[in-house]
Amino acid sequence: MSQKKSSDNFKKPMRRCIGCMESKPKDELVRIAYYEGDLTVDASGRAKGRGVYLCRNAECMELAQKKNALQRNFKTNFDKETINRIFEELRHVE
């Protein structure tokens, strides 16, 4: 008597947004990856390196930028140009 796993029983992976600090399904968030000194927006969710997640809405992005959430989570001081570039890319991600 083996049970087949159906997609109904599958739990979606949850991740916490660094802006609003709410846990949401991983596919509703966008990943930002940090690998070998390079900070990138990871639209695929599969880039190498440590990653943090952020809601796709402008309020969470502004809150994360205001709280210096990227610097705090990656324990690294990024220059303003890098931070501004990342948040500008995030505003154009679908």
Biopython code that builds the backbone (N, CA, C, O; Angstrom):
import numpy as np
from Bio.PDB.StructureBuilder import StructureBuilder

atoms = [
    (1, "MET", "N", (0.819, -1.186, 0.000)),
    (1, "MET", "CA", (0.000, 0.000, 0.000)),
    (1, "MET", "C", (0.864, 1.250, 0.000)),
    (1, "MET", "O", (1.068, 1.873, 1.042)),
    (2, "SER", "N", (1.352, 1.600, -1.130)),
    (2, "SER", "CA", (2.151, 2.823, -1.214)),
    (2, "SER", "C", (1.254, 3.995, -1.592)),
    (2, "SER", "O", (0.324, 3.866, -2.388)),
    (3, "GLN", "N", (1.558, 5.112, -1.007)),
    (3, "GLN", "CA", (0.791, 6.311, -1.314)),
    (3, "GLN", "C", (1.563, 7.139, -2.316)),
    (3, "GLN", "O", (2.767, 7.346, -2.168)),
    (4, "LYS", "N", (0.880, 7.604, -3.316)),
    (4, "LYS", "CA", (1.504, 8.493, -4.285)),
    (4, "LYS", "C", (1.378, 9.918, -3.792)),
    (4, "LYS", "O", (0.341, 10.321, -3.265)),
    (5, "LYS", "N", (2.430, 10.663, -3.968)),
    (5, "LYS", "CA", (2.376, 12.071, -3.587)),
    (5, "LYS", "C", (1.680, 12.847, -4.686)),
    (5, "LYS", "O", (2.081, 12.799, -5.849)),
    (6, "SER", "N", (0.657, 13.545, -4.314)),
    (6, "SER", "CA", (-0.021, 14.384, -5.288)),
    (6, "SER", "C", (0.414, 15.823, -5.081)),
    (6, "SER", "O", (0.953, 16.180, -4.033)),
    (7, "SER", "N", (0.177, 16.627, -6.075)),
    (7, "SER", "CA", (0.561, 18.027, -5.968)),
    (7, "SER", "C", (-0.266, 18.754, -4.900)),
    (7, "SER", "O", (0.123, 19.830, -4.446)),
    (8, "ASP", "N", (-1.388, 18.180, -4.502)),
    (8, "ASP", "CA", (-2.215, 18.781, -3.455)),
    (8, "ASP", "C", (-1.534, 18.717, -2.097)),
    (8, "ASP", "O", (-1.753, 19.581, -1.249)),
    (9, "ASN", "N", (-0.708, 17.696, -1.888)),
    (9, "ASN", "CA", (-0.046, 17.503, -0.602)),
    (9, "ASN", "C", (1.292, 18.222, -0.521)),
    (9, "ASN", "O", (1.924, 18.230, 0.536)),
    (10, "PHE", "N", (1.726, 18.816, -1.598)),
    (10, "PHE", "CA", (3.030, 19.463, -1.652)),
    (10, "PHE", "C", (3.004, 20.802, -0.933)),
    (10, "PHE", "O", (2.169, 21.660, -1.220)),
    (11, "LYS", "N", (3.928, 20.970, 0.004)),
    (11, "LYS", "CA", (4.020, 22.249, 0.701)),
    (11, "LYS", "C", (4.913, 23.186, -0.092)),
    (11, "LYS", "O", (5.999, 22.799, -0.523)),
    (12, "LYS", "N", (4.460, 24.414, -0.285)),
    (12, "LYS", "CA", (5.275, 25.400, -0.986)),
    (12, "LYS", "C", (6.337, 25.921, -0.034)),
    (12, "LYS", "O", (6.053, 26.172, 1.138)),
    (13, "PRO", "N", (7.573, 26.087, -0.533)),
    (13, "PRO", "CA", (8.614, 26.641, 0.338)),
    (13, "PRO", "C", (8.293, 28.098, 0.682)),
    (13, "PRO", "O", (7.884, 28.881, -0.176)),
    (14, "MET", "N", (8.486, 28.434, 1.934)),
    (14, "MET", "CA", (8.211, 29.791, 2.415)),
    (14, "MET", "C", (9.532, 30.515, 2.665)),
    (14, "MET", "O", (10.514, 29.914, 3.101)),
    (15, "ARG", "N", (9.536, 31.810, 2.384)),
    (15, "ARG", "CA", (10.704, 32.652, 2.635)),
    (15, "ARG", "C", (10.236, 33.951, 3.279)),
    (15, "ARG", "O", (9.085, 34.354, 3.113)),
    (16, "ARG", "N", (11.131, 34.601, 4.012)),
    (16, "ARG", "CA", (10.790, 35.845, 4.700)),
    (16, "ARG", "C", (11.312, 37.040, 3.918)),
    (16, "ARG", "O", (12.483, 37.083, 3.540)),
    (17, "CYS", "N", (10.443, 38.003, 3.678)),
    (17, "CYS", "CA", (10.802, 39.241, 2.986)),
    (17, "CYS", "C", (11.663, 40.093, 3.911)),
    (17, "CYS", "O", (11.340, 40.250, 5.089)),
    (18, "ILE", "N", (12.762, 40.647, 3.385)),
    (18, "ILE", "CA", (13.634, 41.479, 4.214)),
    (18, "ILE", "C", (13.077, 42.884, 4.397)),
    (18, "ILE", "O", (13.623, 43.662, 5.179)),
    (19, "GLY", "N", (12.009, 43.224, 3.696)),
    (19, "GLY", "CA", (11.375, 44.532, 3.846)),
    (19, "GLY", "C", (10.310, 44.504, 4.926)),
    (19, "GLY", "O", (10.447, 45.161, 5.958)),
    (20, "CYS", "N", (9.254, 43.748, 4.690)),
    (20, "CYS", "CA", (8.113, 43.715, 5.614)),
    (20, "CYS", "C", (8.251, 42.626, 6.674)),
    (20, "CYS", "O", (7.483, 42.609, 7.636)),
    (21, "MET", "N", (9.209, 41.720, 6.517)),
    (21, "MET", "CA", (9.473, 40.620, 7.446)),
    (21, "MET", "C", (8.325, 39.609, 7.534)),
    (21, "MET", "O", (8.189, 38.918, 8.544)),
    (22, "GLU", "N", (7.504, 39.519, 6.490)),
    (22, "GLU", "CA", (6.428, 38.533, 6.446)),
    (22, "GLU", "C", (6.878, 37.310, 5.667)),
    (22, "GLU", "O", (7.589, 37.434, 4.670)),
    (23, "SER", "N", (6.471, 36.131, 6.114)),
    (23, "SER", "CA", (6.757, 34.902, 5.394)),
    (23, "SER", "C", (5.728, 34.722, 4.295)),
    (23, "SER", "O", (4.523, 34.825, 4.525)),
    (24, "LYS", "N", (6.222, 34.451, 3.101)),
    (24, "LYS", "CA", (5.355, 34.268, 1.936)),
    (24, "LYS", "C", (5.904, 33.124, 1.096)),
    (24, "LYS", "O", (7.067, 32.753, 1.248)),
    (25, "PRO", "N", (5.077, 32.553, 0.200)),
    (25, "PRO", "CA", (5.589, 31.515, -0.696)),
    (25, "PRO", "C", (6.758, 32.048, -1.536)),
    (25, "PRO", "O", (6.730, 33.182, -2.014)),
    (26, "LYS", "N", (7.761, 31.222, -1.698)),
    (26, "LYS", "CA", (8.988, 31.604, -2.395)),
    (26, "LYS", "C", (8.732, 32.166, -3.788)),
    (26, "LYS", "O", (9.423, 33.090, -4.216)),
    (27, "ASP", "N", (7.743, 31.619, -4.504)),
    (27, "ASP", "CA", (7.498, 32.061, -5.881)),
    (27, "ASP", "C", (6.842, 33.441, -5.968)),
    (27, "ASP", "O", (6.734, 34.000, -7.059)),
    (28, "GLU", "N", (6.403, 33.997, -4.835)),
    (28, "GLU", "CA", (5.833, 35.341, -4.827)),
    (28, "GLU", "C", (6.893, 36.417, -4.567)),
    (28, "GLU", "O", (6.606, 37.610, -4.669)),
    (29, "LEU", "N", (8.103, 35.997, -4.236)),
    (29, "LEU", "CA", (9.174, 36.921, -3.882)),
    (29, "LEU", "C", (10.266, 36.924, -4.945)),
    (29, "LEU", "O", (10.336, 36.012, -5.769)),
    (30, "VAL", "N", (11.108, 37.937, -4.928)),
    (30, "VAL", "CA", (12.254, 37.998, -5.823)),
    (30, "VAL", "C", (13.508, 37.821, -4.968)),
    (30, "VAL", "O", (13.587, 38.332, -3.851)),
    (31, "ARG", "N", (14.482, 37.095, -5.504)),
    (31, "ARG", "CA", (15.708, 36.782, -4.764)),
    (31, "ARG", "C", (16.821, 37.736, -5.167)),
    (31, "ARG", "O", (16.962, 38.091, -6.337)),
    (32, "ILE", "N", (17.603, 38.140, -4.188)),
    (32, "ILE", "CA", (18.804, 38.930, -4.416)),
    (32, "ILE", "C", (19.965, 38.076, -3.923)),
    (32, "ILE", "O", (19.981, 37.649, -2.768)),
    (33, "ALA", "N", (20.939, 37.828, -4.803)),
    (33, "ALA", "CA", (22.045, 36.936, -4.484)),
    (33, "ALA", "C", (23.343, 37.713, -4.318)),
    (33, "ALA", "O", (23.574, 38.720, -4.988)),
    (34, "TYR", "N", (24.185, 37.223, -3.411)),
    (34, "TYR", "CA", (25.504, 37.799, -3.170)),
    (34, "TYR", "C", (26.522, 36.676, -3.270)),
    (34, "TYR", "O", (26.509, 35.745, -2.465)),
    (35, "TYR", "N", (27.414, 36.764, -4.268)),
    (35, "TYR", "CA", (28.400, 35.709, -4.495)),
    (35, "TYR", "C", (29.711, 36.331, -4.949)),
    (35, "TYR", "O", (29.756, 37.080, -5.924)),
    (36, "GLU", "N", (30.758, 36.013, -4.235)),
    (36, "GLU", "CA", (32.107, 36.483, -4.554)),
    (36, "GLU", "C", (32.165, 37.995, -4.775)),
    (36, "GLU", "O", (32.770, 38.461, -5.740)),
    (37, "GLY", "N", (31.542, 38.751, -3.887)),
    (37, "GLY", "CA", (31.591, 40.204, -3.950)),
    (37, "GLY", "C", (30.643, 40.849, -4.936)),
    (37, "GLY", "O", (30.653, 42.071, -5.087)),
    (38, "ASP", "N", (29.820, 40.058, -5.613)),
    (38, "ASP", "CA", (28.903, 40.584, -6.617)),
    (38, "ASP", "C", (27.465, 40.445, -6.140)),
    (38, "ASP", "O", (27.022, 39.352, -5.788)),
    (39, "LEU", "N", (26.740, 41.554, -6.131)),
    (39, "LEU", "CA", (25.341, 41.589, -5.715)),
    (39, "LEU", "C", (24.472, 41.653, -6.965)),
    (39, "LEU", "O", (24.641, 42.553, -7.788)),
    (40, "THR", "N", (23.535, 40.703, -7.118)),
    (40, "THR", "CA", (22.703, 40.655, -8.318)),
    (40, "THR", "C", (21.257, 40.335, -7.971)),
    (40, "THR", "O", (20.971, 39.703, -6.955)),
    (41, "VAL", "N", (20.347, 40.785, -8.839)),
    (41, "VAL", "CA", (18.944, 40.387, -8.749)),
    (41, "VAL", "C", (18.841, 39.046, -9.455)),
    (41, "VAL", "O", (19.203, 38.922, -10.625)),
    (42, "ASP", "N", (18.353, 38.054, -8.750)),
    (42, "ASP", "CA", (18.291, 36.690, -9.264)),
    (42, "ASP", "C", (16.856, 36.344, -9.651)),
    (42, "ASP", "O", (16.103, 35.791, -8.850)),
    (43, "ALA", "N", (16.491, 36.670, -10.869)),
    (43, "ALA", "CA", (15.122, 36.424, -11.341)),
    (43, "ALA", "C", (14.813, 34.932, -11.423)),
    (43, "ALA", "O", (13.664, 34.532, -11.233)),
    (44, "SER", "N", (15.817, 34.106, -11.703)),
    (44, "SER", "CA", (15.592, 32.668, -11.832)),
    (44, "SER", "C", (15.483, 31.974, -10.479)),
    (44, "SER", "O", (14.868, 30.914, -10.372)),
    (45, "GLY", "N", (16.078, 32.567, -9.446)),
    (45, "GLY", "CA", (16.055, 31.952, -8.125)),
    (45, "GLY", "C", (17.076, 30.847, -7.961)),
    (45, "GLY", "O", (17.022, 30.100, -6.984)),
    (46, "ARG", "N", (18.012, 30.724, -8.902)),
    (46, "ARG", "CA", (18.979, 29.629, -8.870)),
    (46, "ARG", "C", (20.435, 30.083, -8.942)),
    (46, "ARG", "O", (21.324, 29.252, -9.129)),
    (47, "ALA", "N", (20.693, 31.355, -8.800)),
    (47, "ALA", "CA", (22.071, 31.843, -8.881)),
    (47, "ALA", "C", (22.875, 31.356, -7.677)),
    (47, "ALA", "O", (22.321, 31.083, -6.613)),
    (48, "LYS", "N", (24.178, 31.255, -7.865)),
    (48, "LYS", "CA", (25.058, 30.844, -6.786)),
    (48, "LYS", "C", (25.096, 31.917, -5.711)),
    (48, "LYS", "O", (24.857, 33.095, -5.978)),
    (49, "GLY", "N", (25.395, 31.496, -4.510)),
    (49, "GLY", "CA", (25.631, 32.434, -3.432)),
    (49, "GLY", "C", (24.513, 32.516, -2.423)),
    (49, "GLY", "O", (23.482, 31.852, -2.537)),
    (50, "ARG", "N", (24.747, 33.340, -1.446)),
    (50, "ARG", "CA", (23.759, 33.581, -0.392)),
    (50, "ARG", "C", (22.652, 34.458, -0.956)),
    (50, "ARG", "O", (22.914, 35.390, -1.717)),
    (51, "GLY", "N", (21.428, 34.157, -0.584)),
    (51, "GLY", "CA", (20.316, 34.921, -1.117)),
    (51, "GLY", "C", (19.377, 35.435, -0.041)),
    (51, "GLY", "O", (19.228, 34.835, 1.024)),
    (52, "VAL", "N", (18.754, 36.549, -0.345)),
    (52, "VAL", "CA", (17.683, 37.090, 0.488)),
    (52, "VAL", "C", (16.491, 37.340, -0.421)),
    (52, "VAL", "O", (16.636, 37.433, -1.640)),
    (53, "TYR", "N", (15.327, 37.448, 0.173)),
    (53, "TYR", "CA", (14.101, 37.583, -0.608)),
    (53, "TYR", "C", (13.384, 38.882, -0.269)),
    (53, "TYR", "O", (13.466, 39.394, 0.847)),
    (54, "LEU", "N", (12.678, 39.396, -1.274)),
    (54, "LEU", "CA", (11.983, 40.663, -1.133)),
    (54, "LEU", "C", (10.669, 40.595, -1.903)),
    (54, "LEU", "O", (10.607, 40.037, -2.998)),
    (55, "CYS", "N", (9.614, 41.172, -1.312)),
    (55, "CYS", "CA", (8.325, 41.250, -2.001)),
    (55, "CYS", "C", (8.490, 42.067, -3.279)),
    (55, "CYS", "O", (9.412, 42.873, -3.397)),
    (56, "ARG", "N", (7.608, 41.854, -4.211)),
    (56, "ARG", "CA", (7.686, 42.549, -5.497)),
    (56, "ARG", "C", (6.970, 43.900, -5.484)),
    (56, "ARG", "O", (6.813, 44.514, -6.539)),
    (57, "ASN", "N", (6.539, 44.370, -4.333)),
    (57, "ASN", "CA", (5.838, 45.654, -4.306)),
    (57, "ASN", "C", (6.772, 46.783, -3.868)),
    (57, "ASN", "O", (7.767, 46.558, -3.178)),
    (58, "ALA", "N", (6.429, 47.992, -4.283)),
    (58, "ALA", "CA", (7.277, 49.165, -4.056)),
    (58, "ALA", "C", (7.432, 49.493, -2.579)),
    (58, "ALA", "O", (8.493, 49.960, -2.164)),
    (59, "GLU", "N", (6.395, 49.257, -1.774)),
    (59, "GLU", "CA", (6.467, 49.583, -0.353)),
    (59, "GLU", "C", (7.553, 48.768, 0.351)),
    (59, "GLU", "O", (8.327, 49.310, 1.139)),
    (60, "CYS", "N", (7.607, 47.470, 0.066)),
    (60, "CYS", "CA", (8.623, 46.616, 0.690)),
    (60, "CYS", "C", (10.022, 46.999, 0.218)),
    (60, "CYS", "O", (10.970, 46.990, 1.004)),
    (61, "MET", "N", (10.149, 47.334, -1.056)),
    (61, "MET", "CA", (11.453, 47.732, -1.582)),
    (61, "MET", "C", (11.948, 49.006, -0.914)),
    (61, "MET", "O", (13.118, 49.104, -0.545)),
    (62, "GLU", "N", (11.053, 49.986, -0.757)),
    (62, "GLU", "CA", (11.430, 51.239, -0.093)),
    (62, "GLU", "C", (11.794, 50.993, 1.365)),
    (62, "GLU", "O", (12.754, 51.568, 1.879)),
    (63, "LEU", "N", (11.022, 50.136, 2.028)),
    (63, "LEU", "CA", (11.284, 49.823, 3.425)),
    (63, "LEU", "C", (12.631, 49.116, 3.584)),
    (63, "LEU", "O", (13.394, 49.429, 4.499)),
    (64, "ALA", "N", (12.921, 48.170, 2.700)),
    (64, "ALA", "CA", (14.190, 47.448, 2.757)),
    (64, "ALA", "C", (15.370, 48.392, 2.514)),
    (64, "ALA", "O", (16.408, 48.276, 3.165)),
    (65, "GLN", "N", (15.204, 49.317, 1.582)),
    (65, "GLN", "CA", (16.266, 50.273, 1.290)),
    (65, "GLN", "C", (16.467, 51.220, 2.477)),
    (65, "GLN", "O", (17.601, 51.545, 2.830)),
    (66, "LYS", "N", (15.380, 51.655, 3.081)),
    (66, "LYS", "CA", (15.443, 52.573, 4.212)),
    (66, "LYS", "C", (16.106, 51.915, 5.432)),
    (66, "LYS", "O", (16.851, 52.561, 6.169)),
    (67, "LYS", "N", (15.820, 50.612, 5.631)),
    (67, "LYS", "CA", (16.352, 49.879, 6.784)),
    (67, "LYS", "C", (17.761, 49.323, 6.544)),
    (67, "LYS", "O", (18.320, 48.657, 7.414)),
    (68, "ASN", "N", (18.336, 49.597, 5.359)),
    (68, "ASN", "CA", (19.640, 49.019, 4.996)),
    (68, "ASN", "C", (19.629, 47.498, 5.141)),
    (68, "ASN", "O", (20.578, 46.900, 5.648)),
    (69, "ALA", "N", (18.542, 46.888, 4.687)),
    (69, "ALA", "CA", (18.338, 45.455, 4.867)),
    (69, "ALA", "C", (19.366, 44.609, 4.127)),
    (69, "ALA", "O", (19.772, 43.560, 4.627)),
    (70, "LEU", "N", (19.795, 45.049, 2.944)),
    (70, "LEU", "CA", (20.796, 44.262, 2.209)),
    (70, "LEU", "C", (22.123, 44.241, 2.957)),
    (70, "LEU", "O", (22.732, 43.180, 3.095)),
    (71, "GLN", "N", (22.578, 45.377, 3.435)),
    (71, "GLN", "CA", (23.829, 45.442, 4.168)),
    (71, "GLN", "C", (23.748, 44.603, 5.445)),
    (71, "GLN", "O", (24.687, 43.883, 5.785)),
    (72, "ARG", "N", (22.632, 44.703, 6.136)),
    (72, "ARG", "CA", (22.467, 43.974, 7.391)),
    (72, "ARG", "C", (22.436, 42.463, 7.152)),
    (72, "ARG", "O", (23.091, 41.712, 7.874)),
    (73, "ASN", "N", (21.685, 42.013, 6.150)),
    (73, "ASN", "CA", (21.543, 40.580, 5.916)),
    (73, "ASN", "C", (22.802, 39.941, 5.348)),
    (73, "ASN", "O", (23.114, 38.796, 5.673)),
    (74, "PHE", "N", (23.523, 40.663, 4.511)),
    (74, "PHE", "CA", (24.753, 40.122, 3.943)),
    (74, "PHE", "C", (25.987, 40.468, 4.774)),
    (74, "PHE", "O", (27.089, 40.011, 4.472)),
    (75, "LYS", "N", (25.802, 41.279, 5.825)),
    (75, "LYS", "CA", (26.892, 41.696, 6.708)),
    (75, "LYS", "C", (28.048, 42.291, 5.918)),
    (75, "LYS", "O", (29.217, 42.000, 6.171)),
    (76, "THR", "N", (27.686, 43.139, 4.948)),
    (76, "THR", "CA", (28.658, 43.778, 4.067)),
    (76, "THR", "C", (28.210, 45.206, 3.802)),
    (76, "THR", "O", (27.015, 45.471, 3.670)),
    (77, "ASN", "N", (29.158, 46.123, 3.723)),
    (77, "ASN", "CA", (28.843, 47.503, 3.369)),
    (77, "ASN", "C", (28.985, 47.661, 1.864)),
    (77, "ASN", "O", (30.090, 47.598, 1.325)),
    (78, "PHE", "N", (27.861, 47.865, 1.191)),
    (78, "PHE", "CA", (27.862, 48.092, -0.246)),
    (78, "PHE", "C", (27.879, 49.589, -0.497)),
    (78, "PHE", "O", (27.366, 50.363, 0.310)),
    (79, "ASP", "N", (28.474, 50.005, -1.626)),
    (79, "ASP", "CA", (28.452, 51.429, -1.945)),
    (79, "ASP", "C", (27.064, 51.818, -2.438)),
    (79, "ASP", "O", (26.269, 50.969, -2.844)),
    (80, "LYS", "N", (26.789, 53.124, -2.395)),
    (80, "LYS", "CA", (25.449, 53.622, -2.760)),
    (80, "LYS", "C", (25.083, 53.280, -4.192)),
    (80, "LYS", "O", (23.919, 52.994, -4.474)),
    (81, "GLU", "N", (26.051, 53.301, -5.107)),
    (81, "GLU", "CA", (25.766, 53.001, -6.511)),
    (81, "GLU", "C", (25.245, 51.571, -6.664)),
    (81, "GLU", "O", (24.309, 51.324, -7.425)),
    (82, "THR", "N", (25.856, 50.630, -5.936)),
    (82, "THR", "CA", (25.436, 49.223, -6.012)),
    (82, "THR", "C", (24.017, 49.054, -5.476)),
    (82, "THR", "O", (23.190, 48.384, -6.095)),
    (83, "ILE", "N", (23.742, 49.657, -4.337)),
    (83, "ILE", "CA", (22.412, 49.562, -3.737)),
    (83, "ILE", "C", (21.361, 50.181, -4.651)),
    (83, "ILE", "O", (20.299, 49.598, -4.870)),
    (84, "ASN", "N", (21.660, 51.363, -5.183)),
    (84, "ASN", "CA", (20.714, 52.031, -6.087)),
    (84, "ASN", "C", (20.481, 51.215, -7.355)),
    (84, "ASN", "O", (19.356, 51.149, -7.850)),
    (85, "ARG", "N", (21.536, 50.595, -7.883)),
    (85, "ARG", "CA", (21.408, 49.755, -9.083)),
    (85, "ARG", "C", (20.495, 48.560, -8.808)),
    (85, "ARG", "O", (19.631, 48.238, -9.622)),
    (86, "ILE", "N", (20.684, 47.910, -7.673)),
    (86, "ILE", "CA", (19.874, 46.735, -7.322)),
    (86, "ILE", "C", (18.398, 47.120, -7.173)),
    (86, "ILE", "O", (17.521, 46.439, -7.704)),
    (87, "PHE", "N", (18.130, 48.203, -6.456)),
    (87, "PHE", "CA", (16.732, 48.594, -6.256)),
    (87, "PHE", "C", (16.097, 49.103, -7.549)),
    (87, "PHE", "O", (14.888, 48.972, -7.737)),
    (88, "GLU", "N", (16.897, 49.677, -8.433)),
    (88, "GLU", "CA", (16.376, 50.085, -9.744)),
    (88, "GLU", "C", (16.023, 48.844, -10.576)),
    (88, "GLU", "O", (14.990, 48.819, -11.245)),
    (89, "GLU", "N", (16.882, 47.817, -10.534)),
    (89, "GLU", "CA", (16.590, 46.564, -11.239)),
    (89, "GLU", "C", (15.331, 45.912, -10.668)),
    (89, "GLU", "O", (14.508, 45.379, -11.413)),
    (90, "LEU", "N", (15.188, 45.957, -9.347)),
    (90, "LEU", "CA", (14.022, 45.334, -8.704)),
    (90, "LEU", "C", (12.719, 45.972, -9.150)),
    (90, "LEU", "O", (11.696, 45.295, -9.253)),
    (91, "ARG", "N", (12.749, 47.257, -9.412)),
    (91, "ARG", "CA", (11.529, 47.944, -9.826)),
    (91, "ARG", "C", (11.064, 47.492, -11.222)),
    (91, "ARG", "O", (9.905, 47.688, -11.587)),
    (92, "HIS", "N", (11.980, 46.887, -11.999)),
    (92, "HIS", "CA", (11.641, 46.448, -13.352)),
    (92, "HIS", "C", (11.469, 44.932, -13.473)),
    (92, "HIS", "O", (11.223, 44.426, -14.568)),
    (93, "VAL", "N", (11.595, 44.211, -12.371)),
    (93, "VAL", "CA", (11.432, 42.757, -12.395)),
    (93, "VAL", "C", (9.956, 42.425, -12.297)),
    (93, "VAL", "O", (9.215, 43.030, -11.522)),
    (94, "GLU", "N", (9.540, 41.450, -13.098)),
    (94, "GLU", "CA", (8.125, 41.019, -13.055)),
    (94, "GLU", "C", (7.961, 39.834, -12.184)),
    (94, "GLU", "O", (6.848, 39.333, -12.027)),
]
sb = StructureBuilder()
sb.init_structure("model")
sb.init_model(0)
sb.init_chain("A")
sb.init_seg("    ")
for serial, (resi, resn, name, xyz) in enumerate(atoms, 1):
    if name == "N":
        sb.init_residue(resn, " ", resi, " ")
    sb.init_atom(name, np.array(xyz, "f"), 0.0, 1.0, " ", f" {name:<3s}", serial, name[0])
structure = sb.get_structure()
